[in-house]
Amino acid sequence: MRDGPRIPAAFLGHGSPMNALEHNRYTDAWRLFGDTIPRPRAILAVSAHWYINATAVTAQATPPTIHDFYG
């Protein structure tokens, strides 16, 4: 492995989908976080809500939105 610039990494739990519409201290903290990190060139999303009997990787420039609002 070569030494190179460190890539910022963060583990973020999404919480309630309503957080996208709310304005409070929690959402203000998210906005501040987004304003203080470099714009990512890629995002890795890992979900425990997608169940299949295999290992799978989705790699698309514009993946579809998966709505999972059922508990």
PDB file of N, CA, C and O in Angstrom:
ATOM      1  N   MET A   1       0.822  -1.183   0.000  1.00  0.00           N
ATOM      2  CA  MET A   1       0.000   0.000   0.000  1.00  0.00           C
ATOM      3  C   MET A   1       0.866   1.246   0.000  1.00  0.00           C
ATOM      4  O   MET A   1       1.876   1.299   0.701  1.00  0.00           O
ATOM      5  N   ARG A   2       0.488   2.231  -0.765  1.00  0.00           N
ATOM      6  CA  ARG A   2       1.233   3.488  -0.810  1.00  0.00           C
ATOM      7  C   ARG A   2       0.705   4.443   0.242  1.00  0.00           C
ATOM      8  O   ARG A   2      -0.470   4.412   0.609  1.00  0.00           O
ATOM      9  N   ASP A   3       1.603   5.292   0.716  1.00  0.00           N
ATOM     10  CA  ASP A   3       1.154   6.383   1.577  1.00  0.00           C
ATOM     11  C   ASP A   3       0.543   7.451   0.684  1.00  0.00           C
ATOM     12  O   ASP A   3       1.060   7.738  -0.396  1.00  0.00           O
ATOM     13  N   GLY A   4      -0.525   8.019   1.124  1.00  0.00           N
ATOM     14  CA  GLY A   4      -1.177   9.065   0.352  1.00  0.00           C
ATOM     15  C   GLY A   4      -2.031   9.909   1.264  1.00  0.00           C
ATOM     16  O   GLY A   4      -2.002   9.739   2.483  1.00  0.00           O
ATOM     17  N   PRO A   5      -2.793  10.817   0.686  1.00  0.00           N
ATOM     18  CA  PRO A   5      -3.641  11.659   1.527  1.00  0.00           C
ATOM     19  C   PRO A   5      -4.702  10.820   2.232  1.00  0.00           C
ATOM     20  O   PRO A   5      -5.224   9.856   1.672  1.00  0.00           O
ATOM     21  N   ARG A   6      -5.006  11.195   3.446  1.00  0.00           N
ATOM     22  CA  ARG A   6      -6.058  10.498   4.184  1.00  0.00           C
ATOM     23  C   ARG A   6      -7.417  10.893   3.628  1.00  0.00           C
ATOM     24  O   ARG A   6      -7.667  12.057   3.314  1.00  0.00           O
ATOM     25  N   ILE A   7      -8.272   9.917   3.515  1.00  0.00           N
ATOM     26  CA  ILE A   7      -9.625  10.149   3.030  1.00  0.00           C
ATOM     27  C   ILE A   7     -10.535  10.302   4.242  1.00  0.00           C
ATOM     28  O   ILE A   7     -10.561   9.418   5.098  1.00  0.00           O
ATOM     29  N   PRO A   8     -11.284  11.405   4.339  1.00  0.00           N
ATOM     30  CA  PRO A   8     -12.204  11.538   5.469  1.00  0.00           C
ATOM     31  C   PRO A   8     -13.228  10.408   5.450  1.00  0.00           C
ATOM     32  O   PRO A   8     -13.749  10.050   4.393  1.00  0.00           O
ATOM     33  N   ALA A   9     -13.508   9.862   6.600  1.00  0.00           N
ATOM     34  CA  ALA A   9     -14.491   8.787   6.704  1.00  0.00           C
ATOM     35  C   ALA A   9     -15.374   9.051   7.913  1.00  0.00           C
ATOM     36  O   ALA A   9     -14.914   9.564   8.933  1.00  0.00           O
ATOM     37  N   ALA A  10     -16.647   8.695   7.786  1.00  0.00           N
ATOM     38  CA  ALA A  10     -17.584   8.874   8.899  1.00  0.00           C
ATOM     39  C   ALA A  10     -18.621   7.768   8.833  1.00  0.00           C
ATOM     40  O   ALA A  10     -19.038   7.365   7.747  1.00  0.00           O
ATOM     41  N   PHE A  11     -19.037   7.275   9.993  1.00  0.00           N
ATOM     42  CA  PHE A  11     -20.161   6.349  10.064  1.00  0.00           C
ATOM     43  C   PHE A  11     -21.359   7.167  10.502  1.00  0.00           C
ATOM     44  O   PHE A  11     -21.328   7.803  11.555  1.00  0.00           O
ATOM     45  N   LEU A  12     -22.405   7.155   9.707  1.00  0.00           N
ATOM     46  CA  LEU A  12     -23.579   7.976   9.987  1.00  0.00           C
ATOM     47  C   LEU A  12     -24.832   7.118   9.935  1.00  0.00           C
ATOM     48  O   LEU A  12     -25.125   6.507   8.908  1.00  0.00           O
ATOM     49  N   GLY A  13     -25.563   7.068  11.024  1.00  0.00           N
ATOM     50  CA  GLY A  13     -26.867   6.418  11.026  1.00  0.00           C
ATOM     51  C   GLY A  13     -27.907   7.421  10.547  1.00  0.00           C
ATOM     52  O   GLY A  13     -27.857   8.589  10.931  1.00  0.00           O
ATOM     53  N   HIS A  14     -28.840   6.991   9.724  1.00  0.00           N
ATOM     54  CA  HIS A  14     -29.768   7.944   9.111  1.00  0.00           C
ATOM     55  C   HIS A  14     -30.866   8.429  10.042  1.00  0.00           C
ATOM     56  O   HIS A  14     -31.372   9.535   9.852  1.00  0.00           O
ATOM     57  N   GLY A  15     -31.251   7.648  11.036  1.00  0.00           N
ATOM     58  CA  GLY A  15     -32.356   8.075  11.897  1.00  0.00           C
ATOM     59  C   GLY A  15     -33.662   8.115  11.123  1.00  0.00           C
ATOM     60  O   GLY A  15     -33.835   7.389  10.145  1.00  0.00           O
ATOM     61  N   SER A  16     -34.557   8.944  11.552  1.00  0.00           N
ATOM     62  CA  SER A  16     -35.874   9.061  10.920  1.00  0.00           C
ATOM     63  C   SER A  16     -35.777   9.761   9.571  1.00  0.00           C
ATOM     64  O   SER A  16     -35.012  10.715   9.434  1.00  0.00           O
ATOM     65  N   PRO A  17     -36.538   9.308   8.563  1.00  0.00           N
ATOM     66  CA  PRO A  17     -36.556  10.022   7.286  1.00  0.00           C
ATOM     67  C   PRO A  17     -37.089  11.445   7.434  1.00  0.00           C
ATOM     68  O   PRO A  17     -36.821  12.295   6.585  1.00  0.00           O
ATOM     69  N   MET A  18     -37.836  11.712   8.497  1.00  0.00           N
ATOM     70  CA  MET A  18     -38.373  13.055   8.713  1.00  0.00           C
ATOM     71  C   MET A  18     -37.262  14.070   8.975  1.00  0.00           C
ATOM     72  O   MET A  18     -37.496  15.274   8.865  1.00  0.00           O
ATOM     73  N   ASN A  19     -36.068  13.612   9.318  1.00  0.00           N
ATOM     74  CA  ASN A  19     -34.962  14.541   9.547  1.00  0.00           C
ATOM     75  C   ASN A  19     -34.648  15.367   8.305  1.00  0.00           C
ATOM     76  O   ASN A  19     -34.085  16.456   8.417  1.00  0.00           O
ATOM     77  N   ALA A  20     -34.999  14.872   7.137  1.00  0.00           N
ATOM     78  CA  ALA A  20     -34.777  15.632   5.909  1.00  0.00           C
ATOM     79  C   ALA A  20     -35.675  16.861   5.836  1.00  0.00           C
ATOM     80  O   ALA A  20     -35.378  17.800   5.098  1.00  0.00           O
ATOM     81  N   LEU A  21     -36.775  16.865   6.596  1.00  0.00           N
ATOM     82  CA  LEU A  21     -37.740  17.965   6.550  1.00  0.00           C
ATOM     83  C   LEU A  21     -37.709  18.857   7.781  1.00  0.00           C
ATOM     84  O   LEU A  21     -38.234  19.970   7.752  1.00  0.00           O
ATOM     85  N   GLU A  22     -37.104  18.384   8.854  1.00  0.00           N
ATOM     86  CA  GLU A  22     -37.114  19.120  10.125  1.00  0.00           C
ATOM     87  C   GLU A  22     -36.057  20.219  10.145  1.00  0.00           C
ATOM     88  O   GLU A  22     -35.114  20.211   9.353  1.00  0.00           O
ATOM     89  N   HIS A  23     -36.234  21.167  11.066  1.00  0.00           N
ATOM     90  CA  HIS A  23     -35.208  22.170  11.355  1.00  0.00           C
ATOM     91  C   HIS A  23     -35.101  22.266  12.868  1.00  0.00           C
ATOM     92  O   HIS A  23     -35.986  22.805  13.532  1.00  0.00           O
ATOM     93  N   ASN A  24     -33.999  21.732  13.408  1.00  0.00           N
ATOM     94  CA  ASN A  24     -33.781  21.742  14.851  1.00  0.00           C
ATOM     95  C   ASN A  24     -32.278  21.608  15.113  1.00  0.00           C
ATOM     96  O   ASN A  24     -31.482  21.649  14.175  1.00  0.00           O
ATOM     97  N   ARG A  25     -31.886  21.448  16.371  1.00  0.00           N
ATOM     98  CA  ARG A  25     -30.456  21.351  16.698  1.00  0.00           C
ATOM     99  C   ARG A  25     -29.805  20.151  16.012  1.00  0.00           C
ATOM    100  O   ARG A  25     -28.651  20.221  15.588  1.00  0.00           O
ATOM    101  N   TYR A  26     -30.542  19.062  15.907  1.00  0.00           N
ATOM    102  CA  TYR A  26     -30.017  17.858  15.268  1.00  0.00           C
ATOM    103  C   TYR A  26     -29.723  18.117  13.789  1.00  0.00           C
ATOM    104  O   TYR A  26     -28.638  17.802  13.301  1.00  0.00           O
ATOM    105  N   THR A  27     -30.694  18.691  13.086  1.00  0.00           N
ATOM    106  CA  THR A  27     -30.496  18.940  11.659  1.00  0.00           C
ATOM    107  C   THR A  27     -29.473  20.050  11.429  1.00  0.00           C
ATOM    108  O   THR A  27     -28.756  20.031  10.429  1.00  0.00           O
ATOM    109  N   ASP A  28     -29.400  21.021  12.349  1.00  0.00           N
ATOM    110  CA  ASP A  28     -28.362  22.055  12.247  1.00  0.00           C
ATOM    111  C   ASP A  28     -26.973  21.429  12.346  1.00  0.00           C
ATOM    112  O   ASP A  28     -26.053  21.842  11.640  1.00  0.00           O
ATOM    113  N   ALA A  29     -26.819  20.428  13.224  1.00  0.00           N
ATOM    114  CA  ALA A  29     -25.532  19.746  13.368  1.00  0.00           C
ATOM    115  C   ALA A  29     -25.172  19.001  12.083  1.00  0.00           C
ATOM    116  O   ALA A  29     -24.008  18.991  11.680  1.00  0.00           O
ATOM    117  N   TRP A  30     -26.155  18.381  11.440  1.00  0.00           N
ATOM    118  CA  TRP A  30     -25.908  17.711  10.158  1.00  0.00           C
ATOM    119  C   TRP A  30     -25.437  18.720   9.113  1.00  0.00           C
ATOM    120  O   TRP A  30     -24.486  18.460   8.376  1.00  0.00           O
ATOM    121  N   ARG A  31     -26.108  19.873   9.055  1.00  0.00           N
ATOM    122  CA  ARG A  31     -25.741  20.886   8.061  1.00  0.00           C
ATOM    123  C   ARG A  31     -24.309  21.378   8.313  1.00  0.00           C
ATOM    124  O   ARG A  31     -23.529  21.530   7.373  1.00  0.00           O
ATOM    125  N   LEU A  32     -23.969  21.624   9.571  1.00  0.00           N
ATOM    126  CA  LEU A  32     -22.619  22.063   9.913  1.00  0.00           C
ATOM    127  C   LEU A  32     -21.592  21.003   9.514  1.00  0.00           C
ATOM    128  O   LEU A  32     -20.538  21.332   8.969  1.00  0.00           O
ATOM    129  N   PHE A  33     -21.894  19.745   9.782  1.00  0.00           N
ATOM    130  CA  PHE A  33     -20.997  18.653   9.391  1.00  0.00           C
ATOM    131  C   PHE A  33     -20.774  18.673   7.877  1.00  0.00           C
ATOM    132  O   PHE A  33     -19.639  18.584   7.410  1.00  0.00           O
ATOM    133  N   GLY A  34     -21.864  18.791   7.116  1.00  0.00           N
ATOM    134  CA  GLY A  34     -21.751  18.813   5.659  1.00  0.00           C
ATOM    135  C   GLY A  34     -20.975  20.007   5.137  1.00  0.00           C
ATOM    136  O   GLY A  34     -20.283  19.909   4.123  1.00  0.00           O
ATOM    137  N   ASP A  35     -21.089  21.141   5.830  1.00  0.00           N
ATOM    138  CA  ASP A  35     -20.386  22.351   5.404  1.00  0.00           C
ATOM    139  C   ASP A  35     -18.898  22.321   5.736  1.00  0.00           C
ATOM    140  O   ASP A  35     -18.129  23.094   5.165  1.00  0.00           O
ATOM    141  N   THR A  36     -18.476  21.441   6.650  1.00  0.00           N
ATOM    142  CA  THR A  36     -17.082  21.452   7.095  1.00  0.00           C
ATOM    143  C   THR A  36     -16.226  20.336   6.498  1.00  0.00           C
ATOM    144  O   THR A  36     -15.016  20.316   6.722  1.00  0.00           O
ATOM    145  N   ILE A  37     -16.815  19.413   5.749  1.00  0.00           N
ATOM    146  CA  ILE A  37     -16.019  18.345   5.139  1.00  0.00           C
ATOM    147  C   ILE A  37     -15.894  18.595   3.638  1.00  0.00           C
ATOM    148  O   ILE A  37     -16.752  19.254   3.051  1.00  0.00           O
ATOM    149  N   PRO A  38     -14.839  18.079   3.011  1.00  0.00           N
ATOM    150  CA  PRO A  38     -14.721  18.222   1.556  1.00  0.00           C
ATOM    151  C   PRO A  38     -15.849  17.469   0.849  1.00  0.00           C
ATOM    152  O   PRO A  38     -16.367  16.479   1.365  1.00  0.00           O
ATOM    153  N   ARG A  39     -16.220  17.949  -0.327  1.00  0.00           N
ATOM    154  CA  ARG A  39     -17.254  17.261  -1.107  1.00  0.00           C
ATOM    155  C   ARG A  39     -16.718  15.892  -1.519  1.00  0.00           C
ATOM    156  O   ARG A  39     -15.651  15.803  -2.125  1.00  0.00           O
ATOM    157  N   PRO A  40     -17.454  14.817  -1.194  1.00  0.00           N
ATOM    158  CA  PRO A  40     -16.945  13.476  -1.527  1.00  0.00           C
ATOM    159  C   PRO A  40     -17.006  13.197  -3.023  1.00  0.00           C
ATOM    160  O   PRO A  40     -17.893  13.686  -3.724  1.00  0.00           O
ATOM    161  N   ARG A  41     -16.062  12.414  -3.493  1.00  0.00           N
ATOM    162  CA  ARG A  41     -16.103  11.933  -4.875  1.00  0.00           C
ATOM    163  C   ARG A  41     -16.888  10.637  -4.965  1.00  0.00           C
ATOM    164  O   ARG A  41     -17.324  10.247  -6.048  1.00  0.00           O
ATOM    165  N   ALA A  42     -17.070   9.970  -3.836  1.00  0.00           N
ATOM    166  CA  ALA A  42     -17.817   8.711  -3.794  1.00  0.00           C
ATOM    167  C   ALA A  42     -18.407   8.548  -2.401  1.00  0.00           C
ATOM    168  O   ALA A  42     -17.875   9.076  -1.424  1.00  0.00           O
ATOM    169  N   ILE A  43     -19.508   7.814  -2.320  1.00  0.00           N
ATOM    170  CA  ILE A  43     -20.155   7.509  -1.045  1.00  0.00           C
ATOM    171  C   ILE A  43     -20.418   6.012  -1.012  1.00  0.00           C
ATOM    172  O   ILE A  43     -20.968   5.451  -1.959  1.00  0.00           O
ATOM    173  N   LEU A  44     -20.026   5.371   0.076  1.00  0.00           N
ATOM    174  CA  LEU A  44     -20.325   3.959   0.291  1.00  0.00           C
ATOM    175  C   LEU A  44     -21.479   3.891   1.277  1.00  0.00           C
ATOM    176  O   LEU A  44     -21.356   4.367   2.406  1.00  0.00           O
ATOM    177  N   ALA A  45     -22.585   3.314   0.873  1.00  0.00           N
ATOM    178  CA  ALA A  45     -23.749   3.160   1.748  1.00  0.00           C
ATOM    179  C   ALA A  45     -23.940   1.680   2.050  1.00  0.00           C
ATOM    180  O   ALA A  45     -24.001   0.856   1.137  1.00  0.00           O
ATOM    181  N   VAL A  46     -24.032   1.350   3.323  1.00  0.00           N
ATOM    182  CA  VAL A  46     -24.248  -0.023   3.768  1.00  0.00           C
ATOM    183  C   VAL A  46     -25.568  -0.044   4.509  1.00  0.00           C
ATOM    184  O   VAL A  46     -25.783   0.757   5.419  1.00  0.00           O
ATOM    185  N   SER A  47     -26.460  -0.954   4.130  1.00  0.00           N
ATOM    186  CA  SER A  47     -27.787  -0.996   4.734  1.00  0.00           C
ATOM    187  C   SER A  47     -28.096  -2.377   5.282  1.00  0.00           C
ATOM    188  O   SER A  47     -27.825  -3.391   4.640  1.00  0.00           O
ATOM    189  N   ALA A  48     -28.662  -2.400   6.468  1.00  0.00           N
ATOM    190  CA  ALA A  48     -29.131  -3.656   7.055  1.00  0.00           C
ATOM    191  C   ALA A  48     -30.570  -3.939   6.641  1.00  0.00           C
ATOM    192  O   ALA A  48     -31.135  -4.959   7.037  1.00  0.00           O
ATOM    193  N   HIS A  49     -31.163  -3.063   5.858  1.00  0.00           N
ATOM    194  CA  HIS A  49     -32.566  -3.206   5.465  1.00  0.00           C
ATOM    195  C   HIS A  49     -32.750  -3.950   4.150  1.00  0.00           C
ATOM    196  O   HIS A  49     -33.884  -4.159   3.720  1.00  0.00           O
ATOM    197  N   TRP A  50     -31.689  -4.344   3.518  1.00  0.00           N
ATOM    198  CA  TRP A  50     -31.775  -5.003   2.217  1.00  0.00           C
ATOM    199  C   TRP A  50     -31.387  -6.454   2.407  1.00  0.00           C
ATOM    200  O   TRP A  50     -30.218  -6.757   2.642  1.00  0.00           O
ATOM    201  N   TYR A  51     -32.341  -7.343   2.309  1.00  0.00           N
ATOM    202  CA  TYR A  51     -32.109  -8.765   2.570  1.00  0.00           C
ATOM    203  C   TYR A  51     -32.147  -9.566   1.277  1.00  0.00           C
ATOM    204  O   TYR A  51     -33.167  -9.599   0.588  1.00  0.00           O
ATOM    205  N   ILE A  52     -31.035 -10.209   0.953  1.00  0.00           N
ATOM    206  CA  ILE A  52     -30.990 -11.181  -0.135  1.00  0.00           C
ATOM    207  C   ILE A  52     -30.094 -12.322   0.332  1.00  0.00           C
ATOM    208  O   ILE A  52     -29.313 -12.157   1.270  1.00  0.00           O
ATOM    209  N   ASN A  53     -30.200 -13.449  -0.301  1.00  0.00           N
ATOM    210  CA  ASN A  53     -29.428 -14.621   0.097  1.00  0.00           C
ATOM    211  C   ASN A  53     -28.111 -14.682  -0.674  1.00  0.00           C
ATOM    212  O   ASN A  53     -27.777 -15.704  -1.273  1.00  0.00           O
ATOM    213  N   ALA A  54     -27.359 -13.560  -0.650  1.00  0.00           N
ATOM    214  CA  ALA A  54     -26.087 -13.495  -1.363  1.00  0.00           C
ATOM    215  C   ALA A  54     -25.369 -12.212  -0.961  1.00  0.00           C
ATOM    216  O   ALA A  54     -25.931 -11.364  -0.267  1.00  0.00           O
ATOM    217  N   THR A  55     -24.143 -12.082  -1.396  1.00  0.00           N
ATOM    218  CA  THR A  55     -23.422 -10.824  -1.255  1.00  0.00           C
ATOM    219  C   THR A  55     -23.613 -10.058  -2.552  1.00  0.00           C
ATOM    220  O   THR A  55     -23.464 -10.627  -3.633  1.00  0.00           O
ATOM    221  N   ALA A  56     -23.942  -8.773  -2.462  1.00  0.00           N
ATOM    222  CA  ALA A  56     -24.215  -7.999  -3.669  1.00  0.00           C
ATOM    223  C   ALA A  56     -23.629  -6.600  -3.539  1.00  0.00           C
ATOM    224  O   ALA A  56     -23.525  -6.055  -2.441  1.00  0.00           O
ATOM    225  N   VAL A  57     -23.251  -6.032  -4.674  1.00  0.00           N
ATOM    226  CA  VAL A  57     -22.738  -4.668  -4.729  1.00  0.00           C
ATOM    227  C   VAL A  57     -23.494  -3.936  -5.826  1.00  0.00           C
ATOM    228  O   VAL A  57     -23.631  -4.448  -6.938  1.00  0.00           O
ATOM    229  N   THR A  58     -23.980  -2.750  -5.521  1.00  0.00           N
ATOM    230  CA  THR A  58     -24.622  -1.905  -6.521  1.00  0.00           C
ATOM    231  C   THR A  58     -23.656  -0.784  -6.864  1.00  0.00           C
ATOM    232  O   THR A  58     -23.190  -0.081  -5.967  1.00  0.00           O
ATOM    233  N   ALA A  59     -23.348  -0.604  -8.124  1.00  0.00           N
ATOM    234  CA  ALA A  59     -22.431   0.454  -8.555  1.00  0.00           C
ATOM    235  C   ALA A  59     -23.056   1.172  -9.741  1.00  0.00           C
ATOM    236  O   ALA A  59     -23.004   0.693 -10.873  1.00  0.00           O
ATOM    237  N   GLN A  60     -23.645   2.325  -9.464  1.00  0.00           N
ATOM    238  CA  GLN A  60     -24.288   3.117 -10.507  1.00  0.00           C
ATOM    239  C   GLN A  60     -23.990   4.587 -10.258  1.00  0.00           C
ATOM    240  O   GLN A  60     -23.785   4.999  -9.117  1.00  0.00           O
ATOM    241  N   ALA A  61     -23.967   5.364 -11.309  1.00  0.00           N
ATOM    242  CA  ALA A  61     -23.772   6.805 -11.148  1.00  0.00           C
ATOM    243  C   ALA A  61     -24.972   7.436 -10.452  1.00  0.00           C
ATOM    244  O   ALA A  61     -24.812   8.351  -9.644  1.00  0.00           O
ATOM    245  N   THR A  62     -26.170   6.955 -10.761  1.00  0.00           N
ATOM    246  CA  THR A  62     -27.393   7.489 -10.146  1.00  0.00           C
ATOM    247  C   THR A  62     -28.289   6.330  -9.724  1.00  0.00           C
ATOM    248  O   THR A  62     -29.246   6.001 -10.424  1.00  0.00           O
ATOM    249  N   PRO A  63     -27.983   5.706  -8.577  1.00  0.00           N
ATOM    250  CA  PRO A  63     -28.806   4.574  -8.136  1.00  0.00           C
ATOM    251  C   PRO A  63     -30.214   5.025  -7.761  1.00  0.00           C
ATOM    252  O   PRO A  63     -30.403   6.165  -7.337  1.00  0.00           O
ATOM    253  N   PRO A  64     -31.202   4.147  -7.911  1.00  0.00           N
ATOM    254  CA  PRO A  64     -32.576   4.513  -7.563  1.00  0.00           C
ATOM    255  C   PRO A  64     -32.731   4.638  -6.049  1.00  0.00           C
ATOM    256  O   PRO A  64     -31.984   4.030  -5.284  1.00  0.00           O
ATOM    257  N   THR A  65     -33.698   5.423  -5.639  1.00  0.00           N
ATOM    258  CA  THR A  65     -34.012   5.557  -4.220  1.00  0.00           C
ATOM    259  C   THR A  65     -34.803   4.341  -3.769  1.00  0.00           C
ATOM    260  O   THR A  65     -35.753   3.930  -4.436  1.00  0.00           O
ATOM    261  N   ILE A  66     -34.417   3.768  -2.642  1.00  0.00           N
ATOM    262  CA  ILE A  66     -35.140   2.633  -2.072  1.00  0.00           C
ATOM    263  C   ILE A  66     -35.877   3.139  -0.841  1.00  0.00           C
ATOM    264  O   ILE A  66     -35.246   3.565   0.126  1.00  0.00           O
ATOM    265  N   HIS A  67     -37.197   3.099  -0.865  1.00  0.00           N
ATOM    266  CA  HIS A  67     -38.000   3.574   0.260  1.00  0.00           C
ATOM    267  C   HIS A  67     -38.260   2.422   1.222  1.00  0.00           C
ATOM    268  O   HIS A  67     -38.824   1.395   0.843  1.00  0.00           O
ATOM    269  N   ASP A  68     -37.844   2.602   2.463  1.00  0.00           N
ATOM    270  CA  ASP A  68     -37.985   1.572   3.492  1.00  0.00           C
ATOM    271  C   ASP A  68     -38.593   2.223   4.729  1.00  0.00           C
ATOM    272  O   ASP A  68     -37.886   2.500   5.698  1.00  0.00           O
ATOM    273  N   PHE A  69     -39.890   2.465   4.698  1.00  0.00           N
ATOM    274  CA  PHE A  69     -40.561   3.166   5.790  1.00  0.00           C
ATOM    275  C   PHE A  69     -41.419   2.234   6.632  1.00  0.00           C
ATOM    276  O   PHE A  69     -42.253   2.709   7.402  1.00  0.00           O
ATOM    277  N   TYR A  70     -41.243   0.939   6.513  1.00  0.00           N
ATOM    278  CA  TYR A  70     -42.145  -0.001   7.172  1.00  0.00           C
ATOM    279  C   TYR A  70     -41.506  -0.671   8.380  1.00  0.00           C
ATOM    280  O   TYR A  70     -41.480  -1.900   8.440  1.00  0.00           O
ATOM    281  N   GLY A  71     -40.997   0.076   9.331  1.00  0.00           N
ATOM    282  CA  GLY A  71     -40.489  -0.514  10.574  1.00  0.00           C
ATOM    283  C   GLY A  71     -39.385  -1.401  10.383  1.00  0.00           C
ATOM    284  O   GLY A  71     -38.867  -1.960  11.350  1.00  0.00           O
TER     285      GLY A  71
END
